[in-house]
Amino acid sequence: MHYISTRGGAPALNFEEVTLTGLGSDGGLYVPRDWPVFSPDEIAGLAGLPYAVLAARIMQPFVGDSLSPERLQELCTQAYARFAHRAVTPLVQLDERHWLLELFHGPTLAFKDVALQLLGRLFEEFLARREDHLTIVGATSGDTGSAAIDAVAGRAKIDIFMLHPKGRISDVQRRQMTTVKAPNVFNIAIDGSFDEAQAMVKRMFGDPALTATLRIGAVNSINWARLMAQVVYYFAAALQLGAPHRRVAFAVPTGNFGDVFAGYVAARMGLPVERLIVATNVNDILHRALSTGDYSVGAVTATAAPSMDIQVSSNFERLLFDCGGRDGAALAQQMRGFEASKAMRLTNAQSRGAAALLSSARADAGEMAGAMNWAWEQCGELIDPHTAIGLHAARAADLPAGVPIVTLATAHPAKFRSAVERATGHRPSLPTRIGDLFDREERYVELPGDYAAVAAYVAQHAAHR
Ligand SMILES: *Cc1c(COP(=O)(O)O)cnc(C)c1O
């Protein structure tokens, strides 16, 4: 399998190379040159498999000859053994129509574990073959940081530097990162906002003072391998609900458009997806783009669902590329215009292509709390604020009778205890597997919101290992 850039100007890569590379050298994102397609009979043959076996089957065509089928299976088995539920991503029924797909049974209680537990193992596998060392730099508003740190802590040939905005993430989120003791983990609290931390990380990727001596790697969802791993649970859920004989719809709480793009890939691979519902909070650029064609950046409003407080959704570019005729040169021009003016209109082909499978909805604070309340009062399920935005969109959707709607439950309610308690009057308890989080010792450095200081810290600590 070969991967090409959405902007048409970067070299094609194989799976091993695309995993170790973040952004394309032309600023684009990598996508498979062709979509592998499973026939209805092949899909029917996947029913009832253990999750890790299903995962290896779905991912093999994307991995190509970068890993043998046996080795891919071993890595999947190891990655998904870290989950607390034997089904890995269990389905829970809410009523005759609505289901929750629980993606939060991994070590750090959010769906990002599903992909990052595998990605950490892929990094280690591919680096072992090379005279190479990977320096991961990332910025987190909470969930990506802890999932990435858990996935790479203690692994050979990898260092991870994770920036978080000091005082602006929850205690649970911070402690999940700062109580990890492995010597290759460096937590940095930055004086400043998430956007400022993110801007520093982007600058490091292009800073010759760092890139001359370090291979800098990415763990956010611009990394193709993350999206690939997320395709699996769309298959797992649809198979449970009767695919390929029955069509299934999904409602997806969306920030950077990674999770919902994985659902789009599943549909392109032949899974009978009736509809993908893109659910946003009041930071609704994606809802506006999909409903009116207007993709223009507004100010970010802080909400109780911080992982969705995003205005520019990196992975949307992958959708525009695929729906708009896969014309890299035209998309490069469109994206240059967007980067200059912070606004663009979708082309007719892009809007039509997206509308064939995707619709969208937006939830404000009251609607989000209403969905948490409905799930608790009517169904006895505590759900987190992100999941609630998805469930609100699912319940508002206009779909043919008989189509089950699966809402992706992206975080454990205990990760956002105060918001859940405010909406339901009930405070979720932390699962026992992370129960002593508040007794563990924390370790992190505090640095000023100054690029030179942060870059110097990274250079010094990555180089001296
Ligand atoms: C990251 C995250 C999201 C958004 O996912 P994207 O792939 O960025 O669209 C939603 N919910 C939670 C809990 C998250 O951590």
The ligand as an SDF file (V2000), in Angstrom:
LIG
                    3D

 15 15  0  0  0  0  0  0  0  0999 V2000
  -10.1480   13.9730   20.9460 C   0  0  0  0  0  0  0  0  0  0  0  0
  -11.5360   13.8490   21.4480 C   0  0  0  0  0  0  0  0  0  0  0  0
  -12.6640   14.1090   20.6330 C   0  0  0  0  0  0  0  0  0  0  0  0
  -12.5400   14.6240   19.2180 C   0  0  0  0  0  0  0  0  0  0  0  0
  -12.0240   13.6450   18.3480 O   0  0  0  0  0  0  0  0  0  0  0  0
  -11.4620   14.0620   16.9060 P   0  0  0  0  0  0  0  0  0  0  0  0
  -10.8700   12.8170   16.3500 O   0  0  0  0  0  0  0  0  0  0  0  0
  -10.4260   15.1250   17.1630 O   0  0  0  0  0  0  0  0  0  0  0  0
  -12.6030   14.5680   16.1030 O   0  0  0  0  0  0  0  0  0  0  0  0
  -13.9270   13.8980   21.1660 C   0  0  0  0  0  0  0  0  0  0  0  0
  -14.0880   13.4640   22.4390 N   0  0  0  0  0  0  0  0  0  0  0  0
  -13.0400   13.2140   23.2630 C   0  0  0  0  0  0  0  0  0  0  0  0
  -13.2980   12.7660   24.6540 C   0  0  0  0  0  0  0  0  0  0  0  0
  -11.7350   13.3880   22.8040 C   0  0  0  0  0  0  0  0  0  0  0  0
  -10.7010   13.1380   23.6300 O   0  0  0  0  0  0  0  0  0  0  0  0
  1  2  1  0
  2  3  1  0
  2 14  2  0
  3  4  1  0
  3 10  2  0
  4  5  1  0
  5  6  1  0
  6  7  2  0
  6  8  1  0
  6  9  1  0
 10 11  1  0
 11 12  2  0
 12 13  1  0
 12 14  1  0
 14 15  1  0
M  END
$$$$
